[in-house]
Amino acid sequence: MGGGGGSSNPNSSSIWSYIIRVGLDFAKLGINFNQSFVREIGNGRDTLFWDDLWFGDQRFKDKFPRLYQLESSKAICVSDRIHKDASGLTFTWQWSRMPNGRTLNDVGQLQTSLDSMRFHSGDNDRWVWQLDNNEIFKSYTMASLLDEKLLHNSYQGQETVRNKLLPKKIEIFAWRALKKRIPTRVELDKKCIDLDSVRCPVCDDDLETAEHALVFCRFAMEVWARVFQWWNLGNVSTLSIAEIFKDERPYSSSHGNGII
């Protein structure tokens, strides 16, 4: 399978361009997704020498554009240009005209770079994923990496600390609530989703925001009041999503500092 089948233009509508855009979003979180897949060469028959990214951090067509212009068969495979035997690597070139001057220096640089190349033991070329010890892409491993990055992002300068006693889905929901990424009616309306109303469908007292749905809705406030009474925490005074996750407790209590 070659790695150069998709467009590198992130504005393109192809599936590969969509993956690139997702990779750019991951990069903002510190996950270098687009560079995490590395091509390992087996027999070299499934990898394009010039067009695929298989050695270093650049395709050879981009790193050596003058040589690429001289190449007589640009869709050639690695196996057609590099051969391995007991004595090492040998190179077979087919130039449209003989390199000279700067292009001859490029040939020397290319061969010097490839002298350190290693073939893996398998027969076929393959992709390996560097973000997993088994070198195989797994969606749940990627999800775990995203969870770790998202849950450790800061909220208004305050670090999100993980609580090992809570299921991860609850932590993620809390993080989404802080970031206003819960699909309430107001947020859905911002994304141009047609709704009959953006008011709270439970109490109809106000717009359905995350703050209202989880805190200010009179039914939500009744739940909070019962929880506070159950835990003997005093009366609910001011309350907000942000205050729930801060050390300053949004209630009055006669029991010390009132920390849950």
C-alpha positions in Angstrom: 0.0 0.0 0.0 1.5 3.3 -1.0 1.4 6.4 1.2 1.1 9.0 -1.4 -2.4 8.4 -2.7 -4.0 11.4 -1.0 -3.8 15.1 -1.5 -1.7 17.0 1.0 -4.0 20.0 0.6 -6.1 20.3 3.8 -8.8 22.2 1.9 -9.4 19.3 -0.4 -12.5 17.1 0.1 -10.8 13.7 -0.2 -10.7 11.2 2.7 -7.0 11.7 3.0 -7.3 15.4 3.3 -9.9 14.9 6.1 -7.4 12.7 7.9 -4.8 15.5 7.6 -7.2 18.0 9.0 -8.0 15.7 12.0 -4.2 15.3 12.4 -3.8 19.1 12.6 -6.4 19.2 15.3 -4.5 16.5 17.2 -1.3 18.4 16.8 -2.9 21.3 18.8 -3.2 18.9 21.7 0.4 17.8 21.4 -0.3 14.5 19.5 1.8 14.4 16.3 -0.7 12.1 14.5 0.2 12.8 10.9 3.9 12.0 11.5 3.2 8.9 13.7 2.9 6.5 10.8 6.2 5.3 9.4 6.8 3.1 6.3 9.0 0.1 6.8 10.5 -1.5 3.7 10.4 -5.2 3.2 10.9 -6.2 -0.4 10.3 -2.6 -1.5 7.6 -3.5 -4.1 4.7 -1.7 -2.5 6.3 1.7 -1.9 6.9 4.4 -4.5 10.5 5.6 -4.3 9.8 9.3 -5.1 6.2 9.9 -4.1 5.8 8.0 -0.8 7.2 9.1 2.5 9.3 6.2 3.6 12.7 7.5 4.6 13.3 10.5 6.8 10.8 13.3 7.1 10.4 14.3 3.5 9.5 12.6 0.3 12.4 12.3 -2.1 10.5 14.2 -4.8 10.4 17.2 -2.4 13.9 16.8 -0.9 15.6 16.3 -4.3 13.4 18.1 -6.9 16.2 18.4 -9.4 16.7 14.6 -9.4 13.0 14.0 -9.6 12.9 16.0 -12.8 15.7 13.9 -14.2 14.0 10.6 -13.2 12.8 8.8 -16.4 10.2 6.6 -14.5 8.7 8.7 -11.7 6.3 6.1 -10.5 9.0 3.6 -9.8 9.1 1.4 -6.7 11.8 1.3 -4.1 12.8 -2.3 -5.2 13.5 -0.9 -8.7 16.0 1.6 -7.4 17.7 -0.1 -4.4 19.0 -3.7 -4.1 20.3 -5.4 -1.0 22.8 -8.2 -1.0 25.6 -9.6 1.2 27.9 -6.7 0.3 25.3 -4.0 1.2 23.1 -1.7 -0.9 23.4 -1.1 -4.6 21.5 1.6 -6.5 20.1 1.5 -10.0 19.3 4.9 -11.6 17.6 5.7 -14.9 18.1 9.4 -15.6 16.7 11.2 -18.7 20.2 12.8 -18.9 23.3 12.3 -16.8 23.4 14.4 -13.7 26.2 17.0 -13.4 27.1 19.9 -11.2 24.6 20.4 -8.4 22.5 17.4 -9.5 25.5 15.2 -9.2 26.0 16.4 -5.7 22.3 15.6 -5.0 22.9 12.0 -6.2 25.8 11.7 -3.7 23.7 13.1 -0.9 20.8 10.7 -1.7 23.0 7.7 -1.8 24.8 8.7 1.4 21.4 9.0 3.2 20.3 5.7 1.9 23.4 3.9 3.0 22.0 3.8 6.6 18.7 2.3 5.3 17.5 -1.0 6.9 15.0 -3.5 5.5 12.7 -5.1 8.0 12.6 -8.9 8.1 9.1 -9.3 6.5 8.6 -9.8 2.8 6.1 -7.0 2.3 6.3 -3.3 3.0 4.2 -2.2 5.9 3.1 0.8 8.0 4.0 1.0 11.6 2.4 3.3 14.2 4.9 4.9 16.5 2.4 5.8 19.2 1.8 2.2 20.2 4.5 -0.2 21.4 3.0 -2.9 19.2 3.4 -0.6 16.2 -0.3 -1.3 15.2 -2.9 1.4 15.0 -5.7 0.8 17.5 -8.7 3.2 17.9 -8.9 2.6 21.6 -5.2 3.5 22.1 -5.9 6.7 20.1 -8.9 7.4 22.2 -6.9 6.9 25.4 -4.3 9.3 24.2 -6.9 11.9 23.4 -8.6 11.5 26.8 -5.3 12.0 28.6 -4.6 15.2 26.6 -8.1 16.6 27.0 -8.4 15.9 30.6 -5.1 17.5 31.4 -5.9 20.7 29.5 -6.3 23.8 31.6 -9.6 25.5 32.2 -9.2 29.3 32.7 -5.7 28.6 34.1 -6.9 25.8 36.4 -5.5 22.3 35.7 -8.0 19.5 35.3 -6.9 16.9 37.8 -8.0 13.3 37.2 -10.0 11.5 39.9 -9.2 7.8 39.7 -12.4 7.0 41.7 -14.6 8.3 38.9 -15.3 6.5 35.6 -13.5 8.2 32.7 -16.8 8.9 31.0 -17.8 11.1 34.0 -14.5 13.0 33.8 -15.0 13.6 30.1 -18.6 14.8 30.7 -17.3 17.2 33.4 -14.6 18.5 31.0 -17.2 19.0 28.2 -19.4 20.9 30.6 -16.6 23.3 31.6 -15.8 23.8 27.9 -19.5 24.3 27.0 -19.3 21.4 24.6 -22.5 19.7 25.7 -25.1 19.6 22.9 -27.6 21.8 24.5 -30.2 23.6 22.4 -28.2 26.9 22.4 -25.1 25.1 21.2 -26.9 23.2 18.6 -28.5 26.4 17.3 -25.0 27.9 17.0 -24.2 25.1 14.6 -27.2 26.0 12.4 -29.3 23.0 13.5 -32.9 23.8 13.0 -34.9 23.6 16.3 -38.4 24.6 17.3 -37.1 26.4 20.3 -33.9 27.0 22.2 -35.6 27.2 25.6 -35.2 24.6 28.2 -37.6 21.7 27.4 -37.8 20.7 31.1 -38.7 24.0 32.8 -39.2 26.5 29.9 -37.8 29.2 32.2 -34.7 30.2 30.2 -32.5 29.3 27.3 -31.1 25.8 27.4 -27.4 26.4 28.0 -25.0 23.9 29.8 -25.1 26.2 32.8 -28.9 26.3 32.9 -29.4 22.6 32.2 -27.0 21.4 34.9 -27.4 24.2 37.5 -30.0 26.8 37.1 -33.0 24.8 35.9 -35.4 24.5 38.8 -35.4 20.8 38.5 -31.6 20.7 38.6 -31.5 23.0 41.6 -33.9 20.6 43.4 -31.4 17.8 42.8 -28.5 19.9 44.1 -30.5 20.8 47.2 -31.2 17.2 47.9 -27.6 16.2 47.4 -26.4 19.0 49.7 -29.0 17.9 52.3 -28.0 14.3 51.9 -24.3 15.1 52.5 -25.2 17.5 55.3 -23.4 20.4 53.4 -25.8 23.2 54.3 -27.9 25.3 52.0 -27.1 25.9 48.3 -26.3 29.6 47.7 -24.7 30.6 44.4 -23.7 27.8 42.1 -22.2 27.5 38.7 -20.4 24.8 36.7 -17.0 26.6 37.2 -17.6 26.8 41.0 -18.3 23.1 41.2 -14.8 22.3 40.1 -13.0 25.0 42.2 -11.9 24.8 45.8 -14.1 27.7 46.7 -17.4 25.9 47.6 -20.6 27.6 46.4 -22.6 26.9 49.5 -22.8 28.0 53.1 -22.2 25.3 55.8 -21.5 25.2 59.5 -19.3 22.1 59.0 -15.7 23.5 58.8 -14.7 24.6 55.3 -17.4 22.5 53.7 -15.1 20.6 51.3 -16.8 17.5 49.9 
